[in-house]
């Protein structure tokens, strides 16, 4: 059974600050083969979500450079996985207006030279009380940045905003009526902690 758990935005943003100008050796660096922006965005999101979706082709996971889902490193695939209609394990997002962005969310940019394709996925690390392009600050790889104002990107033809609403995780079925549940069964601490975030 799937249950929606809170997304740890602080962990995602902390990861973004830590690695904005560096590269985590646990992951392949894609700077020279198409860019590292969505790989970095996925790492930040995983830091706050704690689960991957290992569905071949259509999931969101990273094992190594040769064994990863397109959604881990591809800008449009990342968006498609996060906004998927079906309930499957992993983080879940919705498109929102800029005013609803929060730290730990994501922005995708389409540029004049990228045609009809969105080509960049920065991570939101800070917003003003009412988010605007001037006070939404992002971290990113491939043109590494941290605390970069969104309005400093040039030749942008379209922007979309992705708000992460939570993380779907597998949980055990609740016990049938009339059966006894142990007082401190496996997973209780995790569930209590997640609910308190």
N, CA, C and O of each residue as an XYZ file, in Angstrom:
788
protein
N       0.842     -1.171      0.000
C       0.000      0.000      0.000
C       0.895      1.245      0.000
O       1.896      1.300      0.715
N       0.522      2.238     -0.808
C       1.297      3.467     -0.886
C       0.727      4.527      0.044
O      -0.487      4.655      0.205
N       1.634      5.281      0.649
C       1.215      6.367      1.519
C       2.088      7.581      1.234
O       3.291      7.442      1.014
N       1.494      8.764      1.236
C       2.230      9.994      0.974
C       2.880     10.498      2.258
O       2.202     10.768      3.250
N       4.206     10.621      2.220
C       4.982     11.111      3.349
C       5.498     12.517      3.034
O       5.609     12.889      1.866
N       5.813     13.296      4.068
C       6.374     14.633      3.825
C       7.734     14.554      3.134
O       8.495     13.605      3.321
N       8.006     15.552      2.352
C       9.277     15.738      1.663
C      10.163     16.603      2.557
O       9.728     17.652      3.031
N      11.393     16.173      2.789
C      12.314     16.908      3.659
C      13.012     18.004      2.849
O      14.094     17.803      2.298
N      12.368     19.153      2.795
C      12.887     20.268      1.995
C      14.242     20.751      2.505
O      15.124     21.098      1.719
N      14.393     20.770      3.801
C      15.667     21.237      4.379
C      16.824     20.352      3.919
O      17.893     20.859      3.579
N      16.617     19.033      3.905
C      17.680     18.121      3.470
C      18.018     18.361      2.003
O      19.188     18.324      1.624
N      17.010     18.604      1.180
C      17.243     18.862     -0.245
C      18.037     20.149     -0.438
O      18.979     20.188     -1.230
N      17.663     21.190      0.276
C      18.352     22.475      0.143
C      19.769     22.392      0.717
O      20.702     22.940      0.131
N      19.936     21.720      1.843
C      21.283     21.547      2.417
C      22.200     20.826      1.425
O      23.364     21.189      1.261
N      21.655     19.799      0.768
C      22.445     19.068     -0.230
C      22.812     20.006     -1.382
O      23.945     19.990     -1.863
N      21.857     20.816     -1.819
C      22.116     21.746     -2.921
C      23.253     22.700     -2.570
O      24.146     22.924     -3.387
N      23.230     23.261     -1.372
C      24.304     24.173     -0.959
C      25.646     23.444     -0.881
O      26.678     23.977     -1.289
N      25.617     22.219     -0.353
C      26.875     21.487     -0.175
C      27.556     21.177     -1.506
O      28.781     21.244     -1.605
N      26.760     20.835     -2.541
C      27.348     20.347     -3.785
C      27.170     21.289     -4.977
O      27.491     20.906     -6.102
N      26.669     22.511     -4.765
C      26.427     23.425     -5.885
C      27.693     23.693     -6.697
O      27.635     23.787     -7.923
N      28.828     23.815     -6.023
C      30.081     24.103     -6.728
C      31.044     22.919     -6.691
O      32.236     23.067     -6.962
N      30.518     21.749     -6.355
C      31.329     20.536     -6.325
C      30.563     19.394     -6.960
O      29.478     19.585     -7.510
N      31.135     18.214     -6.880
C      30.497     17.032     -7.449
C      30.600     15.898     -6.441
O      31.696     15.549     -6.002
N      29.468     15.328     -6.077
C      29.438     14.196     -5.156
C      30.047     12.988     -5.878
O      29.536     12.589     -6.925
N      31.115     12.402     -5.352
C      31.771     11.279     -6.050
C      30.902     10.031     -6.160
O      31.253      9.102     -6.887
N      29.782      9.994     -5.455
C      28.883      8.837     -5.560
C      28.117      8.825     -6.878
O      27.483      7.825     -7.215
N      28.168      9.931     -7.630
C      27.415     10.040     -8.884
C      28.339     10.396    -10.038
O      29.316     11.126     -9.869
N      28.018      9.873    -11.202
C      28.744     10.241    -12.411
C      28.463     11.717    -12.724
O      27.379     12.224    -12.434
N      29.437     12.390    -13.309
C      29.284     13.795    -13.681
C      28.998     13.883    -15.183
O      29.781     13.405    -16.004
N      27.874     14.498    -15.527
C      27.424     14.543    -16.920
C      27.719     15.883    -17.593
O      27.148     16.181    -18.643
N      28.596     16.689    -17.008
C      28.896     18.011    -17.571
C      29.278     17.957    -19.047
O      28.847     18.804    -19.830
N      30.073     16.980    -19.427
C      30.594     16.924    -20.792
C      29.687     16.175    -21.767
O      29.957     16.141    -22.968
N      28.626     15.582    -21.260
C      27.727     14.835    -22.161
C      26.277     15.253    -21.935
O      25.433     14.459    -21.521
N      26.020     16.534    -22.224
C      24.653     17.017    -22.164
C      24.337     17.889    -20.974
O      23.296     18.547    -20.957
N      25.210     17.914    -19.970
C      24.975     18.762    -18.807
C      24.608     17.963    -17.575
O      24.098     16.846    -17.672
N      24.870     18.542    -16.421
C      24.696     17.855    -15.142
C      23.531     18.413    -14.326
O      23.357     18.042    -13.165
N      22.730     19.303    -14.920
C      21.736     20.021    -14.109
C      20.662     19.113    -13.527
O      20.335     19.230    -12.346
N      20.105     18.209    -14.333
C      19.016     17.382    -13.808
C      19.559     16.249    -12.944
O      18.878     15.789    -12.028
N      20.779     15.797    -13.226
C      21.445     14.851    -12.330
C      21.581     15.478    -10.942
O      21.305     14.828     -9.933
N      22.003     16.734    -10.897
C      22.130     17.447     -9.621
C      20.762     17.661     -8.973
O      20.616     17.473     -7.765
N      19.761     18.050     -9.762
C      18.406     18.236     -9.230
C      17.892     16.939     -8.624
O      17.292     16.947     -7.550
N      18.125     15.823     -9.311
C      17.676     14.526     -8.791
C      18.389     14.164     -7.496
O      17.774     13.620     -6.579
N      19.681     14.461     -7.415
C      20.409     14.187     -6.170
C      19.824     14.985     -5.012
O      19.652     14.456     -3.913
N      19.520     16.258     -5.257
C      18.923     17.100     -4.214
C      17.572     16.531     -3.800
O      17.267     16.430     -2.611
N      16.772     16.165     -4.787
C      15.443     15.631     -4.504
C      15.537     14.314     -3.744
O      14.764     14.076     -2.817
N      16.476     13.460     -4.129
C      16.656     12.191     -3.425
C      17.081     12.424     -1.969
O      16.681     11.678     -1.076
N      17.896     13.465     -1.736
C      18.310     13.791     -0.361
C      17.097     14.109      0.510
O      17.109     13.841      1.712
N      16.062     14.674     -0.083
C      14.866     15.016      0.666
C      13.760     13.987      0.602
O      12.827     14.026      1.404
N      13.853     13.053     -0.355
C      12.792     12.049     -0.541
C      13.163     10.703      0.065
O      12.327     10.050      0.688
N      14.417     10.284     -0.115
C      14.885      9.046      0.500
C      14.512      7.765     -0.215
O      14.913      6.686      0.221
N      13.752      7.848     -1.305
C      13.404      6.641     -2.070
C      13.542      6.930     -3.550
O      13.369      8.060     -4.006
N      13.856      5.883     -4.284
C      13.868      5.943     -5.744
C      12.758      5.036     -6.256
O      12.172      4.260     -5.501
N      12.480      5.144     -7.540
C      11.516      4.278     -8.204
C      12.283      3.499     -9.268
O      12.743      4.072    -10.256
N      12.415      2.198     -9.061
C      13.266      1.378     -9.925
C      12.522      0.768    -11.110
O      12.991     -0.214    -11.686
N      11.385      1.325    -11.483
C      10.661      0.849    -12.660
C      11.526      1.094    -13.897
O      11.918      2.232    -14.154
N      11.832      0.039    -14.672
C      12.651      0.240    -15.864
C      12.029      1.280    -16.805
O      10.813      1.310    -16.993
N      12.849      2.099    -17.371
C      12.500      3.129    -18.352
C      11.694      4.283    -17.758
O      12.067      5.444    -17.928
N      10.604      3.986    -17.069
C       9.690      5.045    -16.640
C       9.813      5.424    -15.166
O       9.025      6.232    -14.675
N      10.786      4.857    -14.451
C      10.977      5.189    -13.049
C      11.877      6.399    -12.877
O      12.068      7.197    -13.795
N      12.420      6.512    -11.680
C      13.344      7.596    -11.337
C      14.364      7.000    -10.373
O      14.102      6.852     -9.180
N      15.546      6.657    -10.923
C      16.558      6.001    -10.100
C      17.936      6.191    -10.710
O      18.082      6.509    -11.890
N      18.950      5.984     -9.864
C      20.346      6.012    -10.281
C      21.068      4.883     -9.567
O      21.072      4.812     -8.339
N      21.682      3.999    -10.352
C      22.562      2.966     -9.803
C      24.006      3.309    -10.185
O      24.900      3.327     -9.339
N      24.209      3.577    -11.465
C      25.489      4.083    -11.951
C      25.229      4.771    -13.293
O      24.085      4.847    -13.741
N      26.285      5.267    -13.929
C      26.115      6.050    -15.158
C      25.390      5.277    -16.253
O      24.648      5.860    -17.043
N      25.606      3.965    -16.297
C      24.981      3.149    -17.340
C      23.652      2.547    -16.911
O      22.942      1.965    -17.732
N      23.310      2.678    -15.646
C      22.083      2.063    -15.130
C      21.309      3.109    -14.321
O      21.406      3.183    -13.096
N      20.541      3.910    -15.058
C      19.749      4.979    -14.451
C      18.509      5.193    -15.305
O      18.481      4.830    -16.481
N      17.501      5.776    -14.711
C      16.289      6.093    -15.461
C      16.490      7.389    -16.242
O      17.222      8.269    -15.790
N      15.850      7.523    -17.408
C      15.923      8.795    -18.130
C      15.488      9.981    -17.267
O      15.997     11.089    -17.439
N      14.552      9.756    -16.342
C      14.055     10.843    -15.489
C      15.108     11.339    -14.503
O      14.968     12.432    -13.955
N      16.156     10.558    -14.268
C      17.195     10.996    -13.326
C      18.023     12.127    -13.925
O      18.451     13.028    -13.203
N      18.253     12.091    -15.222
C      19.154     13.063    -15.843
C      18.524     13.895    -16.957
O      19.123     14.882    -17.383
N      17.354     13.537    -17.437
C      16.742     14.243    -18.556
C      15.698     15.251    -18.100
O      14.793     14.909    -17.338
N      15.816     16.487    -18.560
C      14.923     17.559    -18.110
C      13.448     17.209    -18.326
O      12.681     17.237    -17.363
N      13.014     16.876    -19.566
C      11.576     16.592    -19.741
C      11.137     15.311    -19.044
O       9.999     15.217    -18.584
N      12.029     14.321    -18.959
C      11.678     13.047    -18.307
C      11.509     13.237    -16.795
O      10.634     12.630    -16.178
N      12.359     14.089    -16.206
C      12.235     14.435    -14.784
C      10.844     15.019    -14.521
O      10.149     14.602    -13.595
N      10.454     15.980    -15.341
C       9.141     16.618    -15.197
C       8.021     15.586    -15.339
O       7.091     15.556    -14.533
N       8.118     14.742    -16.369
C       7.059     13.756    -16.621
C       6.913     12.780    -15.465
O       5.796     12.406    -15.107
N       8.040     12.359    -14.871
C       7.939     11.426    -13.746
C       7.303     12.123    -12.539
O       6.409     11.566    -11.902
N       7.752     13.313    -12.232
C       7.249     13.989    -11.024
C       5.772     14.325    -11.128
O       5.079     14.346    -10.111
N       5.274     14.588    -12.318
C       3.873     14.975    -12.499
C       3.021     13.808    -13.017
O       1.927     14.023    -13.540
N       3.517     12.581    -12.875
C       2.811     11.403    -13.377
C       1.412     11.296    -12.764
O       1.171     11.727    -11.636
N       0.509     10.714    -13.535
C      -0.880     10.570    -13.070
C      -1.043      9.359    -12.163
O      -1.847      9.387    -11.231
N      -0.288      8.295    -12.428
C      -0.443      7.066    -11.643
C       0.306      7.166    -10.317
O       1.333      7.838    -10.223
N      -0.207      6.505     -9.316
C       0.436      6.489     -8.004
C       1.502      5.409     -7.973
O       1.189      4.219     -7.952
N       2.758      5.824     -7.971
C       3.880      4.900     -7.871
C       4.872      5.470     -6.867
O       4.817      6.655     -6.536
N       5.775      4.632     -6.387
C       6.761      5.043     -5.385
C       7.603      6.206     -5.903
O       7.997      6.246     -7.068
N       7.866      7.149     -5.002
C       8.769      8.249     -5.329
C       8.154      9.607     -5.059
O       6.983      9.711     -4.694
N       8.964     10.662     -5.245
C       8.460     12.012     -5.033
C       7.373     12.353     -6.042
O       7.360     11.839     -7.160
N       6.462     13.229     -5.628
C       5.345     13.631     -6.475
C       5.295     15.146     -6.522
O       5.398     15.812     -5.491
N       5.136     15.689     -7.723
C       5.077     17.128     -7.873
C       3.901     17.571     -8.713
O       3.286     16.783     -9.432
N       3.602     18.858     -8.603
C       2.544     19.463     -9.417
C       3.047     20.798     -9.951
O       3.852     21.478     -9.314
N       2.555     21.158    -11.131
C       2.899     22.468    -11.672
C       2.114     23.529    -10.921
O       0.915     23.386    -10.683
N       2.818     24.603    -10.549
C       2.193     25.677     -9.775
C       2.616     27.027    -10.342
O       3.593     27.105    -11.088
N       1.892     28.093     -9.996
C       2.396     29.430    -10.311
C       3.586     29.746     -9.406
O       3.750     29.126     -8.355
N       4.396     30.687     -9.804
C       5.619     31.020     -9.065
C       5.331     31.364     -7.607
O       6.166     31.106     -6.740
N       4.173     31.936     -7.325
C       3.854     32.359     -5.960
C       3.785     31.198     -4.980
O       3.870     31.411     -3.771
N       3.632     29.967     -5.480
C       3.512     28.802     -4.600
C       4.815     28.022     -4.446
O       4.840     26.985     -3.784
N       5.899     28.514     -5.052
C       7.193     27.838     -4.904
C       7.702     27.929     -3.476
O       7.488     28.923     -2.782
N       8.383     26.866     -3.051
C       9.038     26.838     -1.746
C      10.453     26.300     -1.917
O      10.727     25.618     -2.904
N      11.353     26.584     -0.991
C      12.687     25.984     -1.066
C      12.569     24.460     -1.155
O      11.772     23.845     -0.446
N      13.370     23.866     -2.031
C      13.292     22.430     -2.279
C      12.467     22.082     -3.504
O      12.449     20.929     -3.934
N      11.778     23.075     -4.074
C      11.052     22.863     -5.326
C      12.001     23.052     -6.505
O      13.199     23.263     -6.319
N      11.461     22.974     -7.712
C      12.289     23.002     -8.916
C      11.698     23.930     -9.967
O      10.493     24.171    -10.026
N      12.598     24.436    -10.787
C      12.220     25.300    -11.899
C      12.765     24.656    -13.163
O      13.851     24.075    -13.143
N      12.030     24.750    -14.256
C      12.580     24.307    -15.536
C      12.502     25.459    -16.529
O      11.497     26.166    -16.608
N      13.590     25.634    -17.289
C      13.729     26.747    -18.211
C      13.859     26.262    -19.648
O      14.532     25.272    -19.935
N      13.201     26.982    -20.533
C      13.365     26.763    -21.970
C      14.001     28.032    -22.524
O      13.559     29.142    -22.230
N      15.048     27.851    -23.331
C      15.810     28.982    -23.857
C      15.574     29.144    -25.360
O      15.066     28.241    -26.026
N      15.944     30.286    -25.863
C      15.805     30.547    -27.298
C      16.518     29.489    -28.125
O      16.007     29.048    -29.154
N      17.703     29.082    -27.672
C      18.477     28.111    -28.461
C      18.138     26.654    -28.150
O      18.772     25.748    -28.690
N      17.135     26.412    -27.277
C      16.759     25.017    -27.003
C      15.462     24.619    -27.710
O      14.934     23.530    -27.484
N      14.958     25.501    -28.559
C      13.763     25.174    -29.336
C      12.550     24.961    -28.445
O      12.277     25.752    -27.542
N      11.827     23.877    -28.713
C      10.615     23.574    -27.954
C      10.889     22.765    -26.694
O       9.958     22.346    -26.008
N      12.165     22.545    -26.389
C      12.529     21.642    -25.299
C      12.995     22.432    -24.076
O      13.804     23.353    -24.194
N      12.477     22.061    -22.896
C      13.022     22.615    -21.656
C      14.414     22.030    -21.459
O      14.630     20.835    -21.665
N      15.364     22.888    -21.055
C      16.761     22.471    -21.084
C      17.520     22.648    -19.773
O      18.717     22.360    -19.726
N      16.871     23.110    -18.711
C      17.617     23.360    -17.468
C      16.686     23.160    -16.277
O      15.521     23.558    -16.314
N      17.220     22.527    -15.202
C      16.421     22.242    -14.006
C      17.139     22.735    -12.746
O      17.790     21.939    -12.067
N      17.038     24.010    -12.423
C      17.599     24.489    -11.155
C      16.740     24.084     -9.955
O      15.557     23.770    -10.088
N      17.370     24.101     -8.785
C      16.729     23.770     -7.517
C      16.473     25.069     -6.752
O      17.380     25.888     -6.607
N      15.268     25.260     -6.271
C      14.951     26.456     -5.493
C      15.554     26.312     -4.093
O      15.278     25.342     -3.386
N      16.387     27.296     -3.700
C      16.993     27.246     -2.363
C      16.470     28.333     -1.441
O      16.655     28.262     -0.226
N      15.815     29.344     -2.013
C      15.267     30.420     -1.192
C      14.212     31.167     -1.996
O      14.292     31.256     -3.221
N      13.214     31.706     -1.277
C      12.199     32.537     -1.931
C      11.880     33.720     -1.024
O      12.095     33.666      0.187
N      11.376     34.767     -1.616
C      10.861     35.871     -0.821
C       9.521     35.482     -0.229
O       8.985     34.416     -0.531
N       8.983     36.348      0.614
C       7.683     36.072      1.228
C       6.631     35.822      0.157
O       5.810     34.913      0.280
N       6.661     36.634     -0.892
C       5.872     36.372     -2.099
C       6.882     36.119     -3.208
O       7.530     37.057     -3.672
N       7.029     34.863     -3.645
C       8.064     34.560     -4.634
C       7.865     35.292     -5.966
O       6.762     35.352     -6.508
N       8.965     35.843     -6.469
C       9.004     36.480     -7.781
C      10.287     36.015     -8.473
O      11.136     35.385     -7.842
N      10.430     36.316     -9.741
C      11.659     35.915    -10.434
C      12.887     36.610     -9.846
O      14.003     36.113    -10.000
N      12.706     37.736     -9.185
C      13.837     38.451     -8.592
C      14.259     37.852     -7.255
O      15.441     37.902     -6.913
N      13.318     37.284     -6.482
C      13.694     36.778     -5.160
C      13.647     35.259     -5.036
O      13.891     34.725     -3.954
N      13.337     34.554     -6.122
C      13.505     33.095     -6.125
C      14.968     32.843     -6.452
O      15.441     33.192     -7.534
N      15.686     32.231     -5.503
C      17.115     31.956     -5.666
C      17.295     30.462     -5.876
O      16.646     29.648     -5.219
N      18.185     30.110     -6.803
C      18.350     28.706     -7.177
C      19.801     28.271     -7.085
O      20.726     29.084     -7.094
N      19.966     26.953     -6.995
C      21.272     26.312     -7.122
C      21.200     25.433     -8.364
O      20.136     24.923     -8.714
N      22.343     25.262     -9.028
C      22.336     24.466    -10.259
C      23.738     24.002    -10.609
O      24.735     24.565    -10.157
N      23.788     22.961    -11.425
C      25.024     22.514    -12.069
C      24.940     22.846    -13.554
O      23.880     23.165    -14.092
N      26.106     22.757    -14.191
C      26.280     23.166    -15.587
C      25.938     24.648    -15.639
O      24.778     25.033    -15.785
N      26.967     25.462    -15.518
C      26.893     26.850    -15.091
C      26.545     26.838    -13.609
O      25.478     27.289    -13.192
N      27.483     26.305    -12.828
C      27.272     26.103    -11.393
C      26.844     27.400    -10.719
O      27.359     28.480    -11.009
N      25.882     27.256     -9.808
C      25.352     28.432     -9.130
C      24.772     28.033     -7.783
O      24.361     26.891     -7.576
N      24.747     28.994     -6.878
C      24.037     28.860     -5.611
C      23.532     30.251     -5.255
O      24.249     31.238     -5.421
N      22.312     30.329     -4.772
C      21.665     31.605     -4.473
C      21.598     32.500     -5.719
O      21.695     33.722     -5.602
N      21.435     31.914     -6.892
C      21.334     32.716     -8.118
C      19.889     33.181     -8.311
O      18.981     32.350     -8.313
N      19.655     34.468     -8.470
C      18.296     34.939     -8.736
C      17.789     34.400    -10.075
O      18.515     34.391    -11.070
N      16.565     33.962    -10.083
C      15.989     33.369    -11.290
C      15.952     34.369    -12.443
O      16.052     33.979    -13.607
N      15.808     35.646    -12.127
C      15.707     36.633    -13.205
C      17.044     36.949    -13.871
O      17.095     37.782    -14.776
N      18.141     36.291    -13.435
C      19.439     36.533    -14.084
C      19.690     35.585    -15.253
O      20.680     35.740    -15.968
N      18.809     34.609    -15.458
C      18.946     33.751    -16.637
C      18.492     34.528    -17.867
O      17.441     35.169    -17.855
N      19.296     34.466    -18.931
C      19.003     35.228    -20.149
C      18.442     34.330    -21.249
O      18.603     33.110    -21.228
N      17.787     34.964    -22.197
C      17.227     34.287    -23.372
C      16.245     33.182    -23.008
O      16.163     32.163    -23.694
N      15.495     33.390    -21.918
C      14.502     32.419    -21.474
C      13.193     32.686    -22.216
O      12.699     33.813    -22.229
N      12.639     31.644    -22.831
C      11.376     31.815    -23.544
C      10.187     31.239    -22.772
O       9.040     31.596    -23.040
N      10.458     30.356    -21.824
C       9.373     29.781    -21.029
C       9.932     29.235    -19.725
O      11.046     28.712    -19.688
N       9.154     29.358    -18.656
C       9.530     28.822    -17.342
C       8.347     28.036    -16.795
O       7.194     28.445    -16.934
N       8.646     26.910    -16.176
C       7.597     26.193    -15.449
C       8.116     25.854    -14.057
O       9.317     25.686    -13.845
N       7.177     25.756    -13.112
C       7.516     25.621    -11.702
C       6.932     24.325    -11.158
O       5.753     24.031    -11.355
N       7.772     23.551    -10.472
C       7.390     22.238     -9.960
C       7.446     22.242     -8.441
O       8.514     22.392     -7.848
N       6.290     22.077     -7.821
C       6.183     22.021     -6.362
C       6.062     20.559     -5.942
O       5.170     19.848     -6.405
N       6.955     20.115     -5.069
C       6.921     18.731     -4.579
C       5.928     18.658     -3.427
O       6.095     19.333     -2.412
N       4.890     17.831     -3.589
C       3.842     17.764     -2.565
C       4.100     16.674     -1.529
O       3.483     16.676     -0.464
N       5.005     15.742     -1.830
C       5.303     14.675     -0.885
C       5.991     13.521     -1.582
O       6.363     13.613     -2.752
N       6.154     12.435     -0.849
C       6.867     11.267     -1.343
C       6.002     10.030     -1.094
O       5.641      9.741      0.047
N       5.679      9.318     -2.142
C       4.919      8.078     -1.996
C       5.866      6.948     -1.634
O       6.856      6.701     -2.322
N       5.543      6.259     -0.534
C       6.354      5.128     -0.074
C       5.445      3.937      0.188
O       4.270      4.089      0.521
N       6.017      2.749      0.029
C       5.293      1.520      0.342
C       5.213      1.365      1.858
O       6.211      1.533      2.559
N       4.036      1.046      2.352
C       3.855      0.728      3.769
C       3.085     -0.572      3.857
O       2.387     -0.962      2.921
N       3.219     -1.236      4.990
C       2.501     -2.490      5.180
C       1.007     -2.218      5.276
O       0.575     -1.172      5.762
N       0.225     -3.191      4.798
C      -1.231     -3.087      4.910
C      -1.605     -2.992      6.382
O      -0.966     -3.630      7.219
N      -2.628     -2.208      6.714
C      -3.062     -2.196      8.113
C      -3.604     -3.565      8.496
O      -4.110     -4.290      7.640
N      -3.506     -3.930      9.772
C      -3.977     -5.251     10.186
C      -5.486     -5.373     10.003
O      -6.226     -4.399     10.135
N      -5.922     -6.588      9.697
C      -7.356     -6.851      9.574
C      -8.009     -6.682     10.939
O      -7.370     -6.889     11.970
N      -9.266     -6.312     10.941
C      -9.995     -6.137     12.190
C      -9.968     -7.432     12.991
O     -10.190     -8.515     12.448
N      -9.697     -7.313     14.272
C      -9.680     -8.489     15.135
C      -8.294     -9.079     15.326
O      -8.119     -9.979     16.147
N      -7.286     -8.583     14.573
C      -5.921     -9.069     14.774
C      -5.177     -8.050     15.613
O      -5.517     -6.867     15.628
N      -4.158     -8.523     16.310
C      -3.402     -7.641     17.187
C      -2.162     -7.125     16.486
O      -1.474     -7.872     15.790
N      -1.881     -5.849     16.670
C      -0.688     -5.206     16.114
C       0.304     -5.009     17.242
O      -0.085     -4.553     18.317
N       1.595     -5.343     17.035
C       2.583     -5.067     18.084
C       2.616     -3.571     18.392
O       2.424     -2.734     17.509
N       2.864     -3.254     19.671
C       2.854     -1.849     20.068
C       3.895     -1.025     19.339
O       3.609      0.097     18.921
N       5.097     -1.556     19.178
C       6.145     -0.849     18.457
C       6.624     -1.698     17.307
O       7.732     -2.234     17.330
N       5.786     -1.815     16.308
C       6.131     -2.629     15.141
C       7.158     -1.942     14.269
O       7.452     -0.760     14.450
N       7.705     -2.690     13.317
C       8.699     -2.105     12.420
C       8.095     -0.930     11.660
O       6.954     -0.992     11.203
N       8.861      0.120     11.534
C       8.419      1.273     10.761
C       7.670      2.313     11.564
O       7.443      3.414     11.063
N       7.273      2.009     12.799
C       6.500      2.969     13.578
C       7.288      4.265     13.800
O       6.747      5.361     13.654
N       8.550      4.130     14.147
C       9.351      5.327     14.418
C       9.466      6.181     13.165
O       9.383      7.407     13.239
N       9.661      5.530     11.995
C       9.798      6.277     10.752
C       8.503      7.030     10.454
O       8.532      8.199     10.068
N       7.374      6.357     10.633
C       6.099      7.000     10.335
C       5.846      8.169     11.268
O       5.399      9.228     10.828
N       6.128      7.991     12.559
C       5.933      9.071     13.509
C       6.834     10.246     13.180
O       6.414     11.400     13.262
N       8.079      9.952     12.805
C       9.014     11.012     12.475
C       8.560     11.749     11.226
O       8.604     12.978     11.173
N       8.118     10.989     10.212
C       7.694     11.621      8.969
C       6.482     12.506      9.185
O       6.384     13.582      8.595
N       5.558     12.063     10.026
C       4.351     12.842     10.265
C       4.673     14.136     11.002
O       3.945     15.121     10.879
N       5.771     14.135     11.774
C       6.112     15.323     12.550
C       6.892     16.360     11.797
O       7.128     17.446     12.327
N       7.312     16.068     10.554
C       8.141     17.013      9.793
C       7.326     18.236      9.393
O       7.851     19.143      8.747
